[in-house]
Amino acid sequence: MALEKNRSCRSRRSFLQVSAAAAAVAVGYRIVTEPMLAHAGSIPYPKDAVLINANENPLGPCGVACDAVNSVASQGGRYSDWMTGDLIKTFAAAEGLNPEYVRAFPGSSGPLHYSVLAFTSPAKSYVTADPGYEAGAHAAKASGARVVNVPLTKTYAHDVKAMLAAAPDAGMFYICTPNNPTGTLTSHADIEFLLANKPKDSILLVDEAYIHFSDASTALDLVKADKDLIVLRTFSKIYGMAGLRCGFGIARPDLLEKMTAFSGWSAMPITAVAAATASVKDPRLVPERKQINATIRETTFQWLSKNGYSFVPSQSNCFMLDAKRPAKDVIALMAAQKVFIGRPWPVWPTHVRVTVGTQSEMERFQEAFQHVMSGGAASTLRLAPDSSTIHLDGLVLPAIRG
C-alpha cells in the first residue's frame, strides 16, 4: 500500500513538473505557421490576384467535404468530440493503424511545435535541413535548443549522415518529405538509416504534409513497428482545407503523451472534422488531385526549361526557381503584376518558392515572370517604415521578409 502511494505521488509530481514546464514555455509563445512565414493574408490582396505564395491548394475542399461542412454547421454550438473520434477511427482503418496511435489537431503546425518543445532542450538539439521548413526552428528557440541546419544533398534530399554527424546531442531530427520548399524526396531507406543510428533518446519527426502529391513511401510502417518517430499529416494541402484546419500526429502512445503535454485540450472545429472525414472516405479524391497537380507542374517545368530558367525538379505542389538575382526584388516586381510568389531562404538568396496553382494561374505566372526577367517590370519600390508592406507604383502590397 505504501509502495503504491509512493508511486502515485511520483506520478503526480512528474505530471505537475511536465505541466509546469509546458506552462512556462507557453508564456509569450506562439505557433508559427506557413501563412505567417509567407506573410499571406496580412493585408487584402487585389481582387484578381494570383496567390501562389503559401502552398495552398486553389481547388479548395472537395464537393463531399463542402456538403459535410454545410450539413454540420448548424451543430456548431456543440463541442461534439465524438466526431473527432470517428475521424480518427476512419483514418486509422484506412491506413491500418491502431486508433490509439493517432491524435487529431487543428492542422499539423501544432503537433510540430509541441513535439519540438517535448523532445528538445538546451541539452538536446533540433536538427533540420537547409533549405527546409522553418517553423520547427522557431519552436526550438522557445525550448532553448541549439538549431542545427544541414545542407541538402546534391539531389536535394535530407543528408541523414551529415545530420547525424552534426548533432550527436540531438533531441529531434526533422525530415519533411517531400521537402518544403524544394518539393524533393528523402528515401524510406535514409529514414530507416537515421532511425537505426540516431542517439538513443532522440526521436525522428517525419512531416508528410505533401506526401499525397508524390510517389514517396510513407513512414507509417515505422510507426506501426513502434519506432522512435512521429509522423505528421495535414488536410491543408492536397485536400484543400488550409483554412478549415485539420491534421494528425501519429506515433506510439507514449510519444503522443509527451507531445500533447504541451498542447493542452482544445476542441476540434466540427466543420473541419466533418470535411476531413468525408474526404478520407472519398477514394477518388487523392489520385485525381495528384494527377491535376502533376500535369500542371510538369507543363510549367517544360515552359521553364524551354525558356532557359533554372529550377529544382519537384514532386510536390511547390518548387524552387532560381531567378539569378536577389529574390526579394523579383518577388516585389511579380507582386506589382498581381502575381504573388513565395518567400526566399537565406541559404539560397536568388531562389523563390512558387506554389503550383491552376493552369490559368500558372499561365499568368509565366507571363509575369517573363516580363520581370526581360527587365520590363522595373519600377520604384518603397518599403513601409514598419517593413510590413511594399509601396509600388500606387499599389500597397504585403512585404516578403526572409
C-alpha positions, 0 to 999 in steps of 0.5 A: 500500500505504501509502495503504491502511494509512493508511486502515485505521488511520483506520478503526480509530481512528474505530471505537475513538473511536465505541466509546469514546464509546458506552462512556462514555455507557453508564456509569450509563445506562439505557433508559427505557421506557413501563412505567417512565414509567407506573410499571406493574408496580412493585408487584402490582396487585389481582387484578381490576384494570383496567390501562389505564395503559401502552398495552398491548394486553389481547388479548395475542399472537395464537393463531399467535404463542402456538403459535410461542412454545410450539413454540420454547421448548424451543430456548431454550438456543440463541442461534439468530440465524438466526431473527432473520434470517428475521424480518427477511427476512419483514418486509422482503418484506412491506413491500418493503424491502431486508433490509439496511435493517432491524435487529431489537431487543428492542422499539423503546425501544432503537433510540430511545435509541441513535439519540438518543445517535448523532445528538445532542450538546451541539452538536446538539439533540433536538427533540420535541413537547409533549405527546409521548413522553418517553423520547427526552428522557431519552436526550438528557440522557445525550448532553448535548443541549439538549431542545427541546419544541414545542407541538402544533398546534391539531389536535394534530399535530407543528408541523414549522415551529415545530420547525424554527424552534426548533432550527436546531442540531438533531441529531434531530427526533422525530415519533411518529405517531400521537402518544403520548399524544394518539393524533393524526396528523402528515401524510406531507406535514409529514414530507416538509416537515421532511425537505426543510428540516431542517439538513443533518446532522440526521436525522428519527426517525419512531416508528410504534409505533401506526401499525397502529391508524390510517389514517396513511401510513407513512414507509417510502417515505422510507426506501426513497428513502434519506432522512435518517430512521429509522423505528421499529416495535414488536410491543408494541402492536397485536400484543400482545407488550409483554412478549415484546419485539420491534421494528425500526429501519429506515433506510439502512445507514449510519444503522443503523451509527451507531445500533447503535454504541451498542447493542452485540450482544445476542441476540434472545429466540427466543420473541419472534422466533418470535411476531413472525414468525408474526404478520407472516405472519398477514394477518388479524391487523392489520385485525381488531385495528384494527377491535376497537380502533376500535369500542371507542374510538369507543363510549367517545368517544360515552359521553364526549361524551354525558356532557359530558367533554372529550377529544382525538379519537384514532386510536390505542389511547390518548387524552387526557381532560381531567378539569378538575382536577389529574390526579394526584388523579383518577388516585389516586381511579380507582386506589382503584376498581381502575381504573388510568389513565395518567400526566399531562404537565406541559404539560397538568396536568388531562389523563390518558392512558387506554389503550383496553382491552376493552369490559368494561374500558372499561365499568368505566372509565366507571363509575369515572370517573363516580363520581370526577367526581360527587365520590363517590370522595373519600377520604384519600390518603397518599403513601409517604415514598419517593413510590413508592406511594399509601396509600388507604383500606387499599389500597397502590397504585403512585404516578403521578409526572409 
